[in-house]
Amino acid sequence: MTTTIDSAQRLHLVFGGELESLDGVNFRDLKDLDIVGIFPDYASAQTAWKAKAQSTVDSAQTRYFIVHLHRLLEP
């Protein structure tokens, strides 16, 4: 069975949470991860990421990330 992926669709996941330390990317509590959403392109994911990152500017250990889901889906 062959899976085909629409090359025009570039899904991106935005998520974040509180890190154990500023030196790594280990989250303090995985149950408290904030899943912002899945977005159809990088521009909209970046807009969501920026809004969440700016809203947590007072928490130095809280970080948000963009994951390129479309890269994980390519065979």
N, C-alpha and C positions, 0 to 999 in steps of 0.2 A: 504494500500500500504506500503510495507516494503522497506526501503532504506538500501543497503549494501555499506559499505565503504571498499576499498582496504586497508587492514591493513599495507601493505608495503609502502603505500604512506603517507608521513608525511609532509604536507604542512606547510610552515612558511612564515609569512609576516614581512617584514622589513620596518619600517617607522620612521619618526622623524620630529622634528621641534623645534622652539624656545619656551621655557617654560616661563610662567609668572614669576615664581620665582624658585629658586633652592630647595625650601622646598616641592614642590609637582609635580604633573604631568599634570597640566592644561596648555594647549598650548595657546600662545599669540593670534594666529590667525589661526583658523582651515582651512581657505582657503589656507594658505601657507604651509600646511603639505607636506612633501616630501615623497612620496610613492616610495620606492626604488624598491620593487618588491615582488613577491611570489616565493619561492624556494622549491625544492622537498625534501630537507632534512635540518637538523639543521646545518650541517657542512658548506654547501654553504650559508645558511642564515647568519651564524656567520662571514664568510669571507666578505660578502657584508656589514654587520653591522659594522665590524671593519674598513673597508675602509672608509665608510661614517663618522664614529665617528672620525677617525684620520684626515679626511679632514676638520672637523669643530672644531678642538682642540682649536683654538683661540677664539671661541665663547662659553663662559662658560655656557650660558643658552640654547644652542642647544643640544638636546639629541636624540638618536636613540634607537629604541626598536625592539625586536624580539617577535612576537606573534605566539604562537603555534596553527595555524588554525586547525590542525588535531584534537586537543582536543575539539574544538568547534563543529566539525562536527560529533563526535561520539554520537550515540543515548544514 
